[in-house]
Amino acid sequence: MHAVAAKGCFFLTKARMSPDLVGRVAYATGWRTVDRDADGRPRRQVTEVPFRRSGWPNGVRVIAVRTRDRDNGKQIYLWEGLDYTVQVFLTNDPVEAPEDVAARYDLRAGIEPLIGDLKHGWGCGRVPSQSFNANHAALLLKLLTANLMRRYVLDHVPHLASWRTPWLRRALILVPGRLARPSRGTKLHVPERSQLARRLN
């Protein structure tokens, strides 16, 4: 957080739920309802919690969000008789509304699967050498390859667009074959139903 704040940028992250923070959230007041269910009961509430750790930079806001219908992530129940779970976010943005802070954090869910696919499908998480320029070039090649693969899939096999990279590689690139040398040259035998066979014929 210090490095981001020192550059004059805003950060948004989840807070570590230590006992002192959990206690402060459990007794927080001023919960404001930002979403209701079909029966008019509060489904999502937010509040700003007055809390600070010594290692934090100045201007950190602590935003608590409690919801009744959250079914993913870590579930923390703090209130007896209330079926709310709570999440706590930290930001140094001084003007953003608490409900907008939580909504902005949730946007990362759309990008995380793509980052995971790049790391595990194309090896973007690996650093091949100690040379920064070589690593940068390798990363750019991997990103180019990933984009070309996605473009090919969307143009030629759109029914596979929802597949992850390892399965696309198995279906489109890693095709078993046998190289034969008959008397008149060289011939590559591949499964008839493969994309490569359709390209060769």
N, CA, C and O of each residue as an XYZ file, in Angstrom:
804
protein
N       0.821     -1.191      0.000
C       0.000      0.000      0.000
C       0.867      1.258      0.000
O       0.540      2.248     -0.655
N       1.975      1.208      0.741
C       2.858      2.373      0.806
C       3.408      2.722     -0.570
O       3.466      3.895     -0.939
N       3.819      1.691     -1.341
C       4.415      1.942     -2.656
C       3.405      2.582     -3.598
O       3.750      3.489     -4.356
N       2.160      2.116     -3.554
C       1.120      2.676     -4.421
C       0.799      4.103     -4.004
O       0.707      4.999     -4.843
N       0.627      4.309     -2.691
C       0.300      5.649     -2.194
C       1.430      6.633     -2.473
O       1.175      7.805     -2.750
N       2.683      6.166     -2.402
C       3.825      7.052     -2.643
C       3.859      7.560     -4.080
O       4.394      8.637     -4.346
N       3.289      6.788     -5.009
C       3.236      7.205     -6.412
C       2.042      8.108     -6.697
O       1.850      8.549     -7.830
N       1.235      8.385     -5.665
C       0.059      9.231     -5.854
C      -1.101      8.510     -6.495
O      -1.976      9.147     -7.082
N      -1.128      7.177     -6.395
C      -2.187      6.371     -7.000
C      -3.135      5.864     -5.925
O      -2.805      5.844     -4.740
N      -4.313      5.455     -6.360
C      -5.285      4.868     -5.448
C      -5.105      3.355     -5.424
O      -4.746      2.752     -6.435
N      -5.354      2.744     -4.268
C      -5.333      1.289     -4.159
C      -6.658      0.819     -3.592
O      -7.389      1.577     -2.955
N      -6.949     -0.443     -3.836
C      -8.143     -1.094     -3.299
C      -7.786     -2.545     -3.057
O      -7.404     -3.257     -3.986
N      -7.906     -2.987     -1.819
C      -7.547     -4.356     -1.472
C      -8.434     -4.836     -0.342
O      -9.106     -4.045      0.319
N      -8.428     -6.145     -0.126
C      -9.160     -6.706      1.009
C      -8.304     -6.619      2.255
O      -7.080     -6.732      2.195
N      -8.960     -6.417      3.380
C      -8.243     -6.313      4.649
C      -8.028     -7.692      5.252
O      -8.842     -8.597      5.067
N      -6.921     -7.845      5.975
C      -6.684     -9.065      6.747
C      -7.581     -9.005      7.978
O      -7.532     -8.048      8.750
N      -8.396    -10.036      8.149
C      -9.402    -10.023      9.221
C      -8.781    -10.472     10.541
O      -8.995    -11.599     10.987
N      -8.023     -9.592     11.149
C      -7.412     -9.861     12.456
C      -8.470     -9.679     13.546
O      -9.486     -9.027     13.307
N      -8.251    -10.245     14.743
C      -9.258    -10.141     15.808
C      -9.644     -8.706     16.152
O     -10.813     -8.437     16.429
N      -8.683     -7.776     16.141
C      -9.035     -6.392     16.483
C      -9.940     -5.760     15.428
O     -10.851     -5.005     15.767
N      -9.696     -6.062     14.151
C     -10.557     -5.531     13.097
C     -11.927     -6.189     13.128
O     -12.941     -5.512     12.954
N     -11.973     -7.496     13.347
C     -13.253     -8.205     13.425
C     -14.103     -7.633     14.554
O     -15.303     -7.418     14.383
N     -13.482     -7.385     15.709
C     -14.220     -6.807     16.830
C     -14.762     -5.431     16.512
O     -15.891     -5.107     16.881
N     -13.970     -4.617     15.829
C     -14.427     -3.267     15.478
C     -15.590     -3.327     14.491
O     -16.532     -2.541     14.596
N     -15.532     -4.263     13.527
C     -16.615     -4.397     12.547
C     -17.877     -4.925     13.216
O     -18.981     -4.481     12.899
N     -17.720     -5.870     14.141
C     -18.885     -6.461     14.803
C     -19.697     -5.413     15.552
O     -20.921     -5.520     15.633
N     -19.030     -4.400     16.098
C     -19.728     -3.370     16.873
C     -19.871     -2.061     16.106
O     -20.183     -1.026     16.696
N     -19.647     -2.101     14.809
C     -19.772     -0.884     13.998
C     -21.226     -0.443     13.923
O     -22.141     -1.264     13.967
N     -21.421      0.844     13.811
C     -22.761      1.413     13.663
C     -22.833      2.132     12.325
O     -21.851      2.220     11.588
N     -24.008      2.638     12.036
C     -24.173      3.414     10.805
C     -24.276      2.578      9.551
O     -23.954      3.056      8.464
N     -24.720      1.330      9.679
C     -24.883      0.494      8.491
C     -25.960      1.102      7.598
O     -27.057      1.408      8.066
N     -25.655      1.276      6.332
C     -26.586      1.862      5.375
C     -26.968      0.812      4.343
O     -26.097      0.187      3.738
N     -28.264      0.618      4.140
C     -28.755     -0.383      3.193
C     -28.610      0.143      1.770
O     -29.063      1.242      1.452
N     -27.968     -0.663      0.915
C     -27.790     -0.277     -0.488
C     -28.497     -1.230     -1.445
O     -28.542     -0.977     -2.649
N     -29.051     -2.328     -0.919
C     -29.783     -3.274     -1.763
C     -30.777     -4.029     -0.890
O     -30.471     -4.400      0.243
N     -31.969     -4.252     -1.431
C     -33.013     -4.984     -0.705
C     -33.473     -6.171     -1.538
O     -33.347     -6.174     -2.763
N     -34.018     -7.195     -0.847
C     -34.544     -8.353     -1.561
C     -35.981     -8.078     -1.997
O     -36.484     -6.968     -1.821
N     -36.641     -9.084     -2.563
C     -37.998     -8.911     -3.084
C     -39.005     -8.580     -1.991
O     -40.040     -7.975     -2.270
N     -38.714     -8.970     -0.744
C     -39.615     -8.676      0.375
C     -39.302     -7.345      1.044
O     -39.942     -6.989      2.033
N     -38.340     -6.616      0.529
C     -37.994     -5.321      1.095
C     -37.021     -5.378      2.258
O     -36.742     -4.350      2.876
N     -36.494     -6.569      2.573
C     -35.527     -6.685      3.671
C     -34.136     -6.323      3.176
O     -33.808     -6.589      2.020
N     -33.310     -5.723      4.028
C     -31.946     -5.380      3.604
C     -31.163     -6.628      3.194
O     -31.128     -7.622      3.920
N     -30.541     -6.556      2.027
C     -29.726     -7.669      1.548
C     -28.239     -7.313      1.560
O     -27.390     -8.189      1.723
N     -27.928     -6.037      1.388
C     -26.534     -5.589      1.353
C     -26.450     -4.252      2.076
O     -27.201     -3.323      1.776
N     -25.524     -4.165      3.036
C     -25.335     -2.942      3.804
C     -23.852     -2.590      3.851
O     -22.994     -3.471      3.792
N     -23.557     -1.292      3.960
C     -22.172     -0.825      4.006
C     -22.002      0.172      5.139
O     -22.951      0.842      5.546
N     -20.785      0.258      5.636
C     -20.421      1.290      6.600
C     -18.922      1.532      6.519
O     -18.162      0.675      6.067
N     -18.514      2.702      6.959
C     -17.097      3.021      7.051
C     -16.687      2.852      8.506
O     -17.287      3.451      9.399
N     -15.668      2.040      8.745
C     -15.259      1.672     10.103
C     -14.057      2.516     10.518
O     -13.070      2.575      9.785
N     -14.120      3.173     11.681
C     -12.956      3.937     12.158
C     -11.897      2.995     12.729
O     -11.958      2.619     13.900
N     -10.936      2.620     11.905
C      -9.921      1.650     12.313
C      -8.633      1.978     11.571
O      -8.657      2.402     10.415
N      -7.507      1.775     12.251
C      -6.213      2.042     11.618
C      -5.151      1.158     12.244
O      -5.127      0.960     13.459
N      -4.266      0.622     11.395
C      -3.099     -0.116     11.876
C      -1.874      0.778     11.744
O      -1.829      1.675     10.903
N      -0.895      0.519     12.580
C       0.281      1.395     12.612
C       1.078      1.343     11.309
O       1.721      2.331     10.953
N       1.054      0.239     10.601
C       1.846      0.118      9.377
C       1.185      0.683      8.135
O       1.782      0.663      7.059
N      -0.029      1.184      8.258
C      -0.746      1.687      7.087
C      -0.338      3.116      6.760
O       0.024      3.877      7.657
N      -0.392      3.490      5.478
C      -0.157      4.901      5.130
C      -1.340      5.764      5.571
O      -2.408      5.246      5.897
N      -1.144      7.056      5.577
C      -2.221      7.974      5.959
C      -3.342      7.947      4.927
O      -3.105      7.715      3.742
N      -4.556      8.184      5.390
C      -5.695      8.299      4.486
C      -6.347      6.997      4.098
O      -7.135      6.975      3.153
N      -6.051      5.901      4.789
C      -6.673      4.613      4.454
C      -8.084      4.571      5.036
O      -8.286      4.796      6.230
N      -9.045      4.281      4.180
C     -10.438      4.108      4.622
C     -10.723      2.622      4.747
O     -10.266      1.827      3.925
N     -11.475      2.246      5.768
C     -11.873      0.857      5.999
C     -13.368      0.767      5.715
O     -14.180      1.354      6.431
N     -13.723      0.031      4.671
C     -15.110     -0.100      4.236
C     -15.570     -1.523      4.524
O     -14.977     -2.483      4.032
N     -16.635     -1.659      5.327
C     -17.199     -2.977      5.632
C     -18.494     -3.155      4.841
O     -19.319     -2.246      4.760
N     -18.653     -4.340      4.262
C     -19.848     -4.672      3.485
C     -20.394     -5.979      4.030
O     -19.690     -6.987      4.075
N     -21.659     -5.955      4.444
C     -22.268     -7.210      4.896
C     -23.433     -7.551      3.979
O     -24.236     -6.692      3.615
N     -23.506     -8.837      3.611
C     -24.526     -9.311      2.677
C     -25.169    -10.577      3.210
O     -24.587    -11.302      4.017
N     -26.394    -10.828      2.735
C     -27.109    -12.020      3.176
C     -27.120    -13.133      2.145
O     -27.541    -14.246      2.462
N     -26.681    -12.881      0.942
C     -26.792    -13.915     -0.096
C     -25.474    -14.206     -0.790
O     -25.464    -14.624     -1.948
N     -24.377    -13.994     -0.109
C     -23.072    -14.275     -0.703
C     -22.783    -15.762     -0.608
O     -22.899    -16.351      0.467
N     -22.403    -16.380     -1.735
C     -22.180    -17.826     -1.727
C     -20.785    -18.212     -2.189
O     -20.529    -19.389     -2.442
N     -19.874    -17.248     -2.306
C     -18.504    -17.597     -2.684
C     -17.531    -16.835     -1.801
O     -17.895    -15.853     -1.154
N     -16.308    -17.294     -1.784
C     -15.296    -16.650     -0.952
C     -15.427    -17.058      0.503
O     -16.245    -17.906      0.859
N     -14.603    -16.437      1.335
C     -14.595    -16.755      2.760
C     -15.830    -16.168      3.430
O     -16.163    -15.001      3.220
N     -16.505    -16.974      4.233
C     -17.717    -16.553      4.923
C     -17.388    -16.239      6.380
O     -16.928    -17.115      7.113
N     -17.619    -14.999      6.805
C     -17.375    -14.597      8.190
C     -18.690    -14.096      8.768
O     -19.214    -13.068      8.340
N     -19.225    -14.837      9.755
C     -20.476    -14.467     10.415
C     -20.142    -13.833     11.756
O     -19.445    -14.435     12.573
N     -20.639    -12.614     11.988
C     -20.303    -11.895     13.215
C     -21.500    -11.604     14.106
O     -21.321    -11.298     15.285
N     -22.711    -11.692     13.578
C     -23.872    -11.224     14.324
C     -24.818    -12.371     14.622
O     -25.277    -13.062     13.713
N     -25.104    -12.565     15.885
C     -26.038    -13.602     16.333
C     -27.443    -13.234     15.864
O     -27.911    -12.119     16.092
N     -28.104    -14.174     15.212
C     -29.465    -13.937     14.756
C     -29.555    -13.231     13.410
O     -30.650    -13.105     12.861
N     -28.455    -12.775     12.875
C     -28.440    -12.163     11.543
C     -27.600    -13.042     10.629
O     -26.483    -13.423     10.979
N     -28.134    -13.359      9.467
C     -27.397    -14.252      8.565
C     -26.545    -13.467      7.568
O     -26.488    -13.806      6.386
N     -25.892    -12.429      8.049
C     -24.984    -11.641      7.222
C     -23.573    -12.220      7.261
O     -23.117    -12.712      8.293
N     -22.893    -12.152      6.123
C     -21.446    -12.371      6.086
C     -20.811    -11.022      5.781
O     -21.451    -10.141      5.208
N     -19.556    -10.868      6.165
C     -18.928     -9.553      6.027
C     -17.621     -9.646      5.250
O     -16.888    -10.629      5.347
N     -17.350     -8.604      4.483
C     -16.070     -8.399      3.816
C     -15.599     -6.995      4.174
O     -16.410     -6.088      4.362
N     -14.278     -6.822      4.267
C     -13.726     -5.513      4.603
C     -12.693     -5.134      3.545
O     -11.819     -5.929      3.200
N     -12.807     -3.910      3.038
C     -11.923     -3.409      1.994
C     -11.152     -2.198      2.497
O     -11.627     -1.446      3.348
N      -9.952     -2.027      1.951
C      -9.115     -0.871      2.271
C      -8.881     -0.077      0.993
O      -8.569     -0.645     -0.054
N      -9.031      1.228      1.085
C      -8.753      2.097     -0.053
C      -8.254      3.443      0.448
O      -8.539      3.846      1.576
N      -7.516      4.124     -0.393
C      -7.091      5.480     -0.061
C      -7.819      6.512     -0.915
O      -7.448      7.686     -0.922
N      -8.858      6.080     -1.636
C      -9.684      7.005     -2.409
C     -10.576      7.771     -1.435
O     -11.416      7.162     -0.774
N     -10.416      9.089     -1.329
C     -11.133      9.826     -0.286
C     -12.590     10.129     -0.594
O     -13.330     10.511      0.312
N     -13.033      9.974     -1.842
C     -14.382     10.423     -2.191
C     -15.322      9.314     -2.651
O     -16.536      9.520     -2.673
N     -14.807      8.159     -3.015
C     -15.676      7.112     -3.556
C     -16.630      6.604     -2.483
O     -16.231      6.383     -1.340
N     -17.903      6.421     -2.862
C     -18.912      5.925     -1.925
C     -18.576      4.495     -1.514
O     -18.045      3.733     -2.322
N     -18.878      4.117     -0.261
C     -18.537      2.762      0.208
C     -19.097      1.648     -0.666
O     -18.407      0.659     -0.915
N     -20.346      1.790     -1.141
C     -20.916      0.729     -1.980
C     -20.199      0.635     -3.322
O     -20.125     -0.446     -3.907
N     -19.668      1.753     -3.816
C     -18.927      1.730     -5.078
C     -17.551      1.092     -4.910
O     -17.024      0.485     -5.842
N     -16.972      1.232     -3.720
C     -15.679      0.594     -3.437
C     -15.816     -0.919     -3.564
O     -14.999     -1.571     -4.215
N     -16.858     -1.476     -2.936
C     -17.066     -2.927     -2.995
C     -17.365     -3.384     -4.417
O     -16.875     -4.427     -4.850
N     -18.166     -2.611     -5.145
C     -18.499     -2.988     -6.525
C     -17.254     -2.962     -7.408
O     -17.092     -3.819     -8.276
N     -16.383     -1.992     -7.193
C     -15.155     -1.912     -7.994
C     -14.238     -3.094     -7.698
O     -13.586     -3.614     -8.603
N     -14.182     -3.520     -6.437
C     -13.351     -4.672     -6.098
C     -13.878     -5.927     -6.792
O     -13.096     -6.770     -7.232
N     -15.194     -6.052     -6.890
C     -15.782     -7.236     -7.516
C     -15.492     -7.311     -9.012
O     -15.609     -8.385     -9.601
N     -15.119     -6.203     -9.636
C     -14.810     -6.218    -11.071
C     -13.597     -7.075    -11.392
O     -13.447     -7.541    -12.522
N     -12.721     -7.290    -10.397
C     -11.522     -8.073    -10.651
C     -11.866     -9.514    -10.985
O     -11.041    -10.217    -11.569
N     -13.063     -9.975    -10.631
C     -13.451    -11.357    -10.908
C     -13.452    -11.649    -12.404
O     -13.269    -12.799    -12.801
N     -13.654    -10.641    -13.237
C     -13.646    -10.865    -14.674
C     -12.256    -11.040    -15.249
O     -12.100    -11.696    -16.279
N     -11.252    -10.477    -14.619
C      -9.893    -10.528    -15.165
C      -9.071    -11.671    -14.574
O      -8.137    -12.148    -15.220
N      -9.396    -12.117    -13.369
C      -8.580    -13.154    -12.726
C      -8.539    -14.468    -13.497
O      -7.468    -15.069    -13.581
N      -9.658    -14.953    -14.072
C      -9.547    -16.177    -14.879
C      -8.632    -16.004    -16.093
O      -7.934    -16.940    -16.482
N      -8.635    -14.813    -16.690
C      -7.752    -14.570    -17.839
C      -6.287    -14.585    -17.422
O      -5.440    -15.137    -18.123
N      -5.994    -13.972    -16.272
C      -4.618    -13.989    -15.773
C      -4.197    -15.421    -15.453
O      -3.081    -15.828    -15.778
N      -5.091    -16.187    -14.816
C      -4.791    -17.586    -14.515
C      -4.550    -18.400    -15.773
O      -3.668    -19.258    -15.802
N      -5.330    -18.133    -16.816
C      -5.156    -18.846    -18.077
C      -3.808    -18.510    -18.712
O      -3.143    -19.389    -19.261
N      -3.406    -17.247    -18.638
C      -2.095    -16.858    -19.175
C      -0.957    -17.490    -18.377
O       0.042    -17.927    -18.949
N      -1.112    -17.537    -17.054
C      -0.046    -18.101    -16.218
C       0.098    -19.598    -16.416
O       1.209    -20.107    -16.560
N      -1.036    -20.311    -16.423
C      -0.973    -21.771    -16.450
C      -1.007    -22.340    -17.867
O      -0.439    -23.403    -18.117
N      -1.663    -21.650    -18.792
C      -1.756    -22.153    -20.156
C      -0.580    -21.777    -21.030
O      -0.208    -22.523    -21.936
N       0.017    -20.603    -20.759
C       1.097    -20.113    -21.610
C       2.387    -19.861    -20.850
O       3.369    -19.420    -21.448
N       2.416    -20.125    -19.566
C       3.640    -19.977    -18.787
C       4.049    -18.541    -18.537
O       5.237    -18.261    -18.376
N       3.087    -17.616    -18.501
C       3.428    -16.202    -18.285
C       3.911    -15.940    -16.863
O       4.457    -14.869    -16.593
N       3.729    -16.872    -15.962
C       4.198    -16.683    -14.598
C       5.657    -17.060    -14.409
O       6.218    -16.834    -13.337
N       6.284    -17.633    -15.440
C       7.677    -18.073    -15.327
C       8.622    -17.013    -15.874
O       8.311    -16.332    -16.851
N       9.766    -16.884    -15.239
C      10.796    -15.942    -15.684
C      11.946    -16.771    -16.242
O      12.651    -17.421    -15.471
N      12.162    -16.770    -17.581
C      13.143    -17.680    -18.167
C      14.601    -17.303    -17.953
O      15.467    -18.173    -18.040
N      14.902    -16.052    -17.681
C      16.311    -15.674    -17.541
C      16.458    -14.529    -16.547
O      15.476    -14.025    -16.003
N      17.721    -14.129    -16.321
C      17.987    -13.005    -15.427
C      17.990    -11.678    -16.167
O      18.092    -10.623    -15.540
N      17.881    -11.711    -17.477
C      17.886    -10.495    -18.289
C      16.472     -9.923    -18.381
O      15.551    -10.596    -18.844
N      16.311     -8.687    -17.941
C      14.994     -8.056    -17.984
C      14.473     -7.978    -19.413
O      13.302     -8.269    -19.656
N      15.319     -7.591    -20.360
C      14.881     -7.454    -21.751
C      14.457     -8.793    -22.345
O      13.475     -8.861    -23.085
N      15.188     -9.852    -22.027
C      14.819    -11.180    -22.527
C      13.485    -11.618    -21.930
O      12.642    -12.175    -22.633
N      13.293    -11.370    -20.644
C      12.027    -11.730    -20.002
C      10.871    -10.927    -20.599
O       9.781    -11.459    -20.812
N      11.113     -9.656    -20.863
C      10.086     -8.812    -21.469
C       9.719     -9.325    -22.856
O       8.539     -9.386    -23.201
N      10.713     -9.690    -23.649
C      10.457    -10.226    -24.989
C       9.693    -11.545    -24.911
O       8.775    -11.777    -25.697
N      10.068    -12.408    -23.970
C       9.368    -13.689    -23.815
C       7.912    -13.467    -23.423
O       7.020    -14.143    -23.935
N       7.667    -12.521    -22.515
C       6.292    -12.222    -22.107
C       5.476    -11.709    -23.289
O       4.332    -12.123    -23.477
N       6.053    -10.815    -24.085
C       5.334    -10.292    -25.248
C       5.022    -11.393    -26.255
O       3.938    -11.403    -26.839
N       5.957    -12.322    -26.469
C       5.700    -13.444    -27.379
C       4.571    -14.334    -26.865
O       3.724    -14.783    -27.637
N       4.565    -14.584    -25.560
C       3.501    -15.413    -24.983
C       2.146    -14.728    -25.100
O       1.146    -15.376    -25.411
N       2.106    -13.420    -24.853
C       0.850    -12.684    -24.991
C       0.383    -12.662    -26.439
O      -0.811    -12.798    -26.707
N       1.310    -12.494    -27.373
C       0.964    -12.526    -28.795
C       0.413    -13.896    -29.177
O      -0.582    -13.989    -29.895
N       1.053    -14.951    -28.701
C       0.587    -16.307    -28.988
C      -0.806    -16.540    -28.430
O      -1.660    -17.116    -29.104
N      -1.040    -16.095    -27.201
C      -2.359    -16.263    -26.585
C      -3.423    -15.511    -27.377
O      -4.516    -16.034    -27.596
N      -3.116    -14.295    -27.807
C      -4.083    -13.514    -28.580
C      -4.340    -14.126    -29.949
O      -5.479    -14.138    -30.416
N      -3.289    -14.640    -30.604
C      -3.477    -15.297    -31.897
C      -4.321    -16.559    -31.763
O      -5.162    -16.845    -32.615
N      -4.096    -17.307    -30.696
C      -4.903    -18.512    -30.468
C      -6.370    -18.144    -30.271
O      -7.253    -18.771    -30.855
N      -6.629    -17.127    -29.448
C      -8.016    -16.704    -29.214
C      -8.657    -16.220    -30.517
O      -9.817    -16.527    -30.793
N      -7.911    -15.474    -31.300
C      -8.436    -14.972    -32.578
C      -8.758    -16.127    -33.519
O      -9.802    -16.131    -34.171
N      -7.855    -17.109    -33.588
C      -8.089    -18.274    -34.443
C      -9.344    -19.023    -33.997
O     -10.173    -19.413    -34.819
N      -9.469    -19.215    -32.687
C     -10.633    -19.940    -32.162
C     -11.919    -19.203    -32.508
O     -12.879    -19.822    -32.966
N     -11.954    -17.892    -32.297
C     -13.171    -17.123    -32.585
C     -13.509    -17.121    -34.071
O     -14.685    -17.119    -34.437
N     -12.493    -17.123    -34.930
C     -12.738    -17.089    -36.373
C     -13.079    -18.452    -36.964
O     -13.918    -18.537    -37.860
N     -12.443    -19.524    -36.480
C     -12.566    -20.825    -37.142
C     -13.327    -21.881    -36.345
O     -13.992    -22.728    -36.942
N     -13.250    -21.854    -35.037
C     -13.959    -22.851    -34.220
C     -14.657    -22.147    -33.050
O     -14.306    -22.388    -31.894
N     -15.637    -21.282    -33.331
C     -16.258    -20.495    -32.260
C     -16.966    -21.333    -31.202
O     -17.183    -20.865    -30.084
N     -17.327    -22.569    -31.545
C     -17.975    -23.420    -30.540
C     -16.999    -23.834    -29.433
O     -17.430    -24.369    -28.411
N     -15.695    -23.598    -29.614
C     -14.699    -23.901    -28.580
C     -14.268    -22.650    -27.810
O     -13.324    -22.714    -27.022
N     -14.935    -21.527    -28.021
C     -14.492    -20.253    -27.431
C     -14.496    -20.268    -25.908
O     -13.729    -19.527    -25.293
N     -15.324    -21.079    -25.289
C     -15.380    -21.107    -23.821
C     -14.319    -22.029    -23.214
O     -14.173    -22.069    -21.992
N     -13.582    -22.764    -24.037
C     -12.570    -23.694    -23.527
C     -11.364    -22.938    -22.995
O     -11.019    -21.859    -23.478
N     -10.729    -23.533    -21.983
C      -9.482    -22.974    -21.449
C      -8.321    -23.383    -22.359
O      -8.442    -24.306    -23.164
N      -7.202    -22.682    -22.217
C      -6.052    -22.878    -23.106
C      -5.532    -24.313    -23.156
O      -5.264    -24.801    -24.253
N      -5.371    -25.026    -22.022
C      -4.856    -26.404    -22.139
C      -5.712    -27.291    -23.041
O      -5.184    -28.115    -23.788
N      -7.036    -27.122    -22.973
C      -7.906    -27.942    -23.821
C      -7.844    -27.488    -25.273
O      -7.891    -28.316    -26.183
N      -7.741    -26.196    -25.495
C      -7.589    -25.705    -26.872
C      -6.302    -26.228    -27.494
O      -6.285    -26.610    -28.664
N      -5.237    -26.245    -26.724
C      -3.962    -26.754    -27.249
C      -4.074    -28.226    -27.595
O      -3.543    -28.669    -28.613
N      -4.770    -28.993    -26.747
C      -4.940    -30.425    -27.044
C      -5.776    -30.633    -28.302
O      -5.491    -31.522    -29.105
N      -6.809    -29.808    -28.469
C      -7.712    -30.003    -29.603
C      -7.158    -29.451    -30.910
O      -7.425    -30.006    -31.975
N      -6.382    -28.354    -30.843
C      -6.000    -27.666    -32.068
C      -4.525    -27.759    -32.429
O      -4.182    -27.721    -33.610
N      -3.657    -27.877    -31.454
C      -2.219    -27.830    -31.734
C      -1.548    -29.180    -31.526
O      -0.821    -29.651    -32.401
N      -1.780    -29.799    -30.392
C      -1.084    -31.044    -30.053
C      -1.788    -32.230    -30.705
O      -2.486    -32.993    -30.038
N      -1.596    -32.374    -32.007
C      -2.245    -33.432    -32.772
C      -1.242    -34.561    -32.982
O      -0.146    -34.322    -33.489
N      -1.598    -35.792    -32.597
C      -0.666    -36.897    -32.839
C      -0.537    -37.150    -34.343
O      -1.505    -37.017    -35.093
N       0.635    -37.503    -34.755
C       0.848    -37.759    -36.176
C       1.956    -38.775    -36.395
O       2.729    -39.092    -35.490
N       2.010    -39.275    -37.627
C       3.050    -40.233    -37.993
C       3.628    -39.789    -39.328
O       2.909    -39.590    -40.307
N       4.928    -39.644    -39.335
C       5.621    -39.215    -40.554
C       6.091    -40.462    -41.304
O       6.869    -41.259    -40.780
N       5.610    -40.617    -42.527
C       5.967    -41.792    -43.342
C       6.770    -41.335    -44.557
O       6.570    -40.239    -45.080
N       7.685    -42.204    -44.990
C       8.514    -41.898    -46.162
C       8.277    -42.965    -47.234
O       9.073    -43.891    -47.389
N       7.179    -42.823    -47.966
C       6.998    -43.753    -49.091
C       8.005    -43.423    -50.199
O       8.771    -42.465    -50.086
N       7.997    -44.210    -51.251
C       9.016    -44.053    -52.305
C       8.943    -42.697    -53.005
O       9.935    -42.265    -53.591
N       7.814    -42.026    -52.960
C       7.669    -40.763    -53.688
C       7.746    -39.533    -52.788
O       7.281    -38.475    -53.212
N       8.279    -39.593    -51.619
C       8.391    -38.405    -50.764
C       8.019    -38.686    -49.321
O       8.059    -39.825    -48.856
N       7.662    -37.639    -48.640
C       7.315    -37.728    -47.228
C       5.844    -37.394    -47.047
O       5.324    -36.475    -47.678
N       5.169    -38.159    -46.167
C       3.746    -37.920    -45.926
C       3.485    -37.909    -44.429
O       4.004    -38.737    -43.681
N       2.669    -36.953    -44.013
C       2.284    -36.835    -42.608
C       0.880    -37.385    -42.438
O      -0.060    -36.900    -43.068
N       0.732    -38.403    -41.584
C      -0.575    -38.991    -41.294
C      -1.065    -38.443    -39.956
O      -0.378    -38.559    -38.941
N      -2.252    -37.847    -39.960
C      -2.864    -37.320    -38.729
C      -4.295    -37.830    -38.653
O      -4.849    -38.248    -39.669
N      -4.914    -37.806    -37.459
C      -6.312    -38.245    -37.355
C      -7.211    -37.439    -38.295
O      -7.079    -36.219    -38.401
N      -8.125    -38.136    -38.974
C      -8.955    -37.497    -39.996
C      -9.842    -36.394    -39.434
O     -10.166    -35.440    -40.141
N     -10.237    -36.516    -38.166
C     -11.167    -35.537    -37.598
C     -10.467    -34.325    -36.994
O     -11.137    -33.427    -36.485
N      -9.157    -34.278    -37.037
C      -8.433    -33.165    -36.422
C      -8.478    -31.926    -37.317
O      -8.660    -32.025    -38.530
N      -8.306    -30.756    -36.691
C      -8.250    -29.504    -37.445
C      -7.081    -29.510    -38.427
O      -7.187    -28.970    -39.528
N      -5.976    -30.116    -38.030
C      -4.801    -30.159    -38.899
C      -5.086    -30.959    -40.162
O      -4.652    -30.577    -41.249
N      -5.816    -32.073    -40.026
C      -6.161    -32.878    -41.204
C      -7.025    -32.074    -42.167
O      -6.856    -32.173    -43.382
N      -7.940    -31.287    -41.637
C      -8.784    -30.461    -42.509
C      -7.959    -29.406    -43.231
O      -8.265    -29.046    -44.368
N      -6.918    -28.912    -42.580
C      -6.061    -27.906    -43.211
C      -5.179    -28.531    -44.297
O      -4.916    -27.914    -45.329
N      -4.726    -29.767    -44.046
C      -3.823    -30.418    -44.996
C      -4.557    -30.909    -46.237
O      -3.964    -30.999    -47.312
N      -5.831    -31.224    -46.099
C      -6.591    -31.782    -47.235
C      -7.343    -30.716    -48.002
O      -8.025    -31.024    -48.979
